[in-house]
Amino acid sequence: MSIIIGCLSDTHGLYDERLTEFLETCDEIWHAGDIGSLQVVKRLTSLKPLKAVHGNIDGNEIRQLFPEHQRFMCEDVDVWLTHIGGYPGRYDFRVKGEINESPPRLFICGHSHILRIMNDEKLGLLHINPGAAGRSGFHAVQTAVRFTVSGSGISDLDVLELKKSPNPGSVGMS
Protein backbone atom coordinates (compact mmCIF):
# COMPACT_ATOMS: atom_id res chain seq x y z
CA MET A 1 0.00 0.00 0.00
CA SER A 2 1.11 3.58 -0.64
CA ILE A 3 0.07 6.75 1.16
CA ILE A 4 0.33 10.14 -0.53
CA ILE A 5 1.14 12.94 1.93
CA GLY A 6 0.58 16.66 1.44
CA CYS A 7 2.92 18.57 3.73
CA LEU A 8 2.78 22.26 4.59
CA SER A 9 3.74 24.71 7.28
CA ASP A 10 3.44 28.34 8.30
CA THR A 11 -0.01 29.14 6.97
CA HIS A 12 -0.25 31.87 9.64
CA GLY A 13 -4.05 31.93 9.61
CA LEU A 14 -4.48 31.78 5.83
CA TYR A 15 -5.45 28.83 3.68
CA ASP A 16 -4.68 29.76 0.09
CA GLU A 17 -7.27 28.06 -2.13
CA ARG A 18 -4.60 27.58 -4.80
CA LEU A 19 -3.31 24.71 -2.59
CA THR A 20 -6.52 22.71 -3.00
CA GLU A 21 -5.79 20.94 -6.28
CA PHE A 22 -2.34 19.92 -5.01
CA LEU A 23 -3.74 18.57 -1.72
CA GLU A 24 -6.82 16.84 -3.16
CA THR A 25 -4.63 14.08 -4.62
CA CYS A 26 -3.27 13.25 -1.15
CA ASP A 27 -4.46 10.68 1.38
CA GLU A 28 -3.38 12.77 4.40
CA ILE A 29 -2.25 16.33 5.12
CA TRP A 30 0.55 17.02 7.60
CA HIS A 31 0.99 20.57 8.93
CA ALA A 32 4.30 21.47 10.63
CA GLY A 33 2.99 24.33 12.77
CA ASP A 34 2.13 28.02 12.77
CA ILE A 35 -1.37 27.12 11.59
CA GLY A 36 -2.71 30.43 12.83
CA SER A 37 -6.48 29.87 12.95
CA LEU A 38 -9.21 27.30 13.45
CA GLN A 39 -10.55 28.27 10.00
CA VAL A 40 -7.39 26.83 8.45
CA VAL A 41 -7.80 23.62 10.49
CA LYS A 42 -11.43 23.32 9.35
CA ARG A 43 -10.53 23.88 5.71
CA LEU A 44 -7.70 21.33 5.77
CA THR A 45 -9.82 18.70 7.53
CA SER A 46 -12.57 19.26 4.97
CA LEU A 47 -10.10 18.04 2.33
CA LYS A 48 -8.29 15.12 4.00
CA PRO A 49 -7.37 13.71 7.44
CA LEU A 50 -4.95 16.10 9.19
CA LYS A 51 -1.94 15.46 11.41
CA ALA A 52 -0.46 18.66 12.81
CA VAL A 53 1.64 20.27 15.49
CA HIS A 54 1.35 23.76 16.93
CA GLY A 55 3.92 26.43 16.23
CA ASN A 56 5.21 29.42 18.13
CA ILE A 57 2.49 31.80 16.81
CA ASP A 58 -0.40 29.46 17.55
CA GLY A 59 -2.78 30.39 20.36
CA ASN A 60 -4.41 28.23 23.00
CA GLU A 61 -7.17 26.90 20.71
CA ILE A 62 -4.63 25.41 18.32
CA ARG A 63 -2.31 24.29 21.14
CA GLN A 64 -5.17 22.35 22.76
CA LEU A 65 -5.81 20.51 19.48
CA PHE A 66 -2.24 19.79 18.43
CA PRO A 67 0.94 18.94 20.40
CA GLU A 68 4.37 20.51 19.97
CA HIS A 69 5.77 17.24 18.58
CA GLN A 70 4.20 14.20 16.94
CA ARG A 71 6.14 11.02 16.43
CA PHE A 72 4.31 8.24 14.62
CA MET A 73 4.62 5.47 12.07
CA CYS A 74 3.41 5.94 8.51
CA GLU A 75 3.62 2.55 6.85
CA ASP A 76 7.10 1.41 8.00
CA VAL A 77 8.53 4.94 8.24
CA ASP A 78 9.22 6.49 11.65
CA VAL A 79 8.09 10.13 11.32
CA TRP A 80 8.78 13.09 13.62
CA LEU A 81 6.69 16.19 12.94
CA THR A 82 7.47 19.41 14.82
CA HIS A 83 7.59 23.15 14.18
CA ILE A 84 11.02 24.35 15.31
CA GLY A 85 13.60 21.72 14.47
CA GLY A 86 16.53 23.18 12.57
CA TYR A 87 18.19 21.11 9.87
CA PRO A 88 21.01 18.57 9.45
CA GLY A 89 24.14 19.74 11.20
CA ARG A 90 22.19 22.52 12.97
CA TYR A 91 19.29 20.91 14.82
CA ASP A 92 17.51 23.10 17.34
CA PHE A 93 18.24 22.46 21.03
CA ARG A 94 14.60 21.37 21.51
CA VAL A 95 15.16 18.25 19.35
CA LYS A 96 18.94 17.78 19.21
CA GLY A 97 19.29 15.26 22.03
CA GLU A 98 16.45 12.97 20.98
CA ILE A 99 17.17 13.18 17.26
CA ASN A 100 20.76 12.09 17.88
CA GLU A 101 19.76 9.30 20.31
CA SER A 102 16.79 8.00 18.33
CA PRO A 103 16.65 9.47 14.82
CA PRO A 104 13.43 9.05 12.86
CA ARG A 105 13.53 8.03 9.20
CA LEU A 106 11.65 11.23 8.26
CA PHE A 107 12.02 14.53 10.15
CA ILE A 108 9.62 17.34 9.20
CA CYS A 109 9.67 20.85 10.63
CA GLY A 110 8.67 24.36 9.60
CA HIS A 111 9.36 27.77 11.16
CA SER A 112 12.06 29.14 8.83
CA HIS A 113 9.71 29.76 5.83
CA ILE A 114 12.52 28.28 3.72
CA LEU A 115 11.80 25.19 1.63
CA ARG A 116 14.51 22.64 2.36
CA ILE A 117 14.66 18.94 1.52
CA MET A 118 17.90 17.18 2.39
CA ASN A 119 19.34 13.88 3.53
CA ASP A 120 21.12 13.70 6.85
CA GLU A 121 23.59 10.97 5.97
CA LYS A 122 25.04 10.91 9.49
CA LEU A 123 21.68 10.09 11.09
CA GLY A 124 20.17 8.27 8.11
CA LEU A 125 17.09 10.45 7.85
CA LEU A 126 15.31 12.60 5.31
CA HIS A 127 14.70 16.18 6.46
CA ILE A 128 11.81 18.16 4.97
CA ASN A 129 10.90 21.76 5.68
CA PRO A 130 7.96 22.51 3.37
CA GLY A 131 8.58 26.27 3.57
CA ALA A 132 5.62 28.60 4.06
CA ALA A 133 2.20 27.97 2.53
CA GLY A 134 0.76 31.26 3.83
CA ARG A 135 1.43 34.84 2.80
CA SER A 136 2.70 36.22 6.11
CA GLY A 137 6.49 36.54 6.18
CA PHE A 138 9.48 37.50 4.09
CA HIS A 139 9.26 34.65 1.57
CA ALA A 140 8.45 35.56 -2.04
CA VAL A 141 7.06 32.13 -2.97
CA GLN A 142 4.49 30.08 -1.09
CA THR A 143 5.40 26.38 -1.02
CA ALA A 144 4.08 22.95 -0.09
CA VAL A 145 5.45 19.44 -0.59
CA ARG A 146 3.83 16.18 -1.63
CA PHE A 147 5.41 12.72 -1.40
CA THR A 148 4.54 9.05 -1.26
CA VAL A 149 5.27 6.67 1.60
CA SER A 150 5.24 3.01 0.63
CA GLY A 151 6.54 0.45 3.10
CA SER A 152 9.85 1.86 4.30
CA GLY A 153 10.34 4.03 1.21
CA ILE A 154 9.74 7.73 0.59
CA SER A 155 9.40 8.68 -3.07
CA ASP A 156 7.79 10.93 -5.65
CA LEU A 157 8.70 14.19 -3.91
CA ASP A 158 6.86 17.05 -5.59
CA VAL A 159 7.09 20.74 -4.69
CA LEU A 160 4.33 23.27 -5.27
CA GLU A 161 5.48 26.86 -5.71
CA LEU A 162 2.94 29.68 -5.79
CA LYS A 163 3.84 33.27 -6.49
CA LYS A 164 2.92 35.23 -3.39
CA SER A 165 -0.34 36.94 -4.19
CA PRO A 166 -1.96 39.79 -2.29
CA ASN A 167 -5.40 38.15 -2.40
CA PRO A 168 -5.86 34.74 -3.95
CA GLY A 169 -9.04 32.99 -2.88
CA SER A 170 -8.37 32.24 0.77
CA VAL A 171 -9.91 31.10 4.03
CA GLY A 172 -8.95 32.57 7.37
CA MET A 173 -7.39 35.79 8.50
CA SER A 174 -4.89 37.44 6.18
C-alpha positions in Angstrom: 0.0 0.0 0.0 1.1 3.6 -0.6 0.1 6.7 1.2 0.3 10.1 -0.5 1.1 12.9 1.9 0.6 16.7 1.4 2.9 18.6 3.7 2.8 22.3 4.6 3.7 24.7 7.3 3.4 28.3 8.3 0.0 29.1 7.0 -0.2 31.9 9.6 -4.0 31.9 9.6 -4.5 31.8 5.8 -5.5 28.8 3.7 -4.7 29.8 0.1 -7.3 28.1 -2.1 -4.6 27.6 -4.8 -3.3 24.7 -2.6 -6.5 22.7 -3.0 -5.8 20.9 -6.3 -2.3 19.9 -5.0 -3.7 18.6 -1.7 -6.8 16.8 -3.2 -4.6 14.1 -4.6 -3.3 13.3 -1.1 -4.5 10.7 1.4 -3.4 12.8 4.4 -2.2 16.3 5.1 0.5 17.0 7.6 1.0 20.6 8.9 4.3 21.5 10.6 3.0 24.3 12.8 2.1 28.0 12.8 -1.4 27.1 11.6 -2.7 30.4 12.8 -6.5 29.9 13.0 -9.2 27.3 13.4 -10.6 28.3 10.0 -7.4 26.8 8.5 -7.8 23.6 10.5 -11.4 23.3 9.4 -10.5 23.9 5.7 -7.7 21.3 5.8 -9.8 18.7 7.5 -12.6 19.3 5.0 -10.1 18.0 2.3 -8.3 15.1 4.0 -7.4 13.7 7.4 -5.0 16.1 9.2 -1.9 15.5 11.4 -0.5 18.7 12.8 1.6 20.3 15.5 1.3 23.8 16.9 3.9 26.4 16.2 5.2 29.4 18.1 2.5 31.8 16.8 -0.4 29.5 17.6 -2.8 30.4 20.4 -4.4 28.2 23.0 -7.2 26.9 20.7 -4.6 25.4 18.3 -2.3 24.3 21.1 -5.2 22.4 22.8 -5.8 20.5 19.5 -2.2 19.8 18.4 0.9 18.9 20.4 4.4 20.5 20.0 5.8 17.2 18.6 4.2 14.2 16.9 6.1 11.0 16.4 4.3 8.2 14.6 4.6 5.5 12.1 3.4 5.9 8.5 3.6 2.5 6.9 7.1 1.4 8.0 8.5 4.9 8.2 9.2 6.5 11.6 8.1 10.1 11.3 8.8 13.1 13.6 6.7 16.2 12.9 7.5 19.4 14.8 7.6 23.1 14.2 11.0 24.3 15.3 13.6 21.7 14.5 16.5 23.2 12.6 18.2 21.1 9.9 21.0 18.6 9.5 24.1 19.7 11.2 22.2 22.5 13.0 19.3 20.9 14.8 17.5 23.1 17.3 18.2 22.5 21.0 14.6 21.4 21.5 15.2 18.3 19.4 18.9 17.8 19.2 19.3 15.3 22.0 16.5 13.0 21.0 17.2 13.2 17.3 20.8 12.1 17.9 19.8 9.3 20.3 16.8 8.0 18.3 16.6 9.5 14.8 13.4 9.1 12.9 13.5 8.0 9.2 11.6 11.2 8.3 12.0 14.5 10.1 9.6 17.3 9.2 9.7 20.9 10.6 8.7 24.4 9.6 9.4 27.8 11.2 12.1 29.1 8.8 9.7 29.8 5.8 12.5 28.3 3.7 11.8 25.2 1.6 14.5 22.6 2.4 14.7 18.9 1.5 17.9 17.2 2.4 19.3 13.9 3.5 21.1 13.7 6.8 23.6 11.0 6.0 25.0 10.9 9.5 21.7 10.1 11.1 20.2 8.3 8.1 17.1 10.5 7.9 15.3 12.6 5.3 14.7 16.2 6.5 11.8 18.2 5.0 10.9 21.8 5.7 8.0 22.5 3.4 8.6 26.3 3.6 5.6 28.6 4.1 2.2 28.0 2.5 0.8 31.3 3.8 1.4 34.8 2.8 2.7 36.2 6.1 6.5 36.5 6.2 9.5 37.5 4.1 9.3 34.7 1.6 8.5 35.6 -2.0 7.1 32.1 -3.0 4.5 30.1 -1.1 5.4 26.4 -1.0 4.1 23.0 -0.1 5.5 19.4 -0.6 3.8 16.2 -1.6 5.4 12.7 -1.4 4.5 9.0 -1.3 5.3 6.7 1.6 5.2 3.0 0.6 6.5 0.5 3.1 9.8 1.9 4.3 10.3 4.0 1.2 9.7 7.7 0.6 9.4 8.7 -3.1 7.8 10.9 -5.7 8.7 14.2 -3.9 6.9 17.0 -5.6 7.1 20.7 -4.7 4.3 23.3 -5.3 5.5 26.9 -5.7 2.9 29.7 -5.8 3.8 33.3 -6.5 2.9 35.2 -3.4 -0.3 36.9 -4.2 -2.0 39.8 -2.3 -5.4 38.2 -2.4 -5.9 34.7 -3.9 -9.0 33.0 -2.9 -8.4 32.2 0.8 -9.9 31.1 4.0 -9.0 32.6 7.4 -7.4 35.8 8.5 -4.9 37.4 6.2 
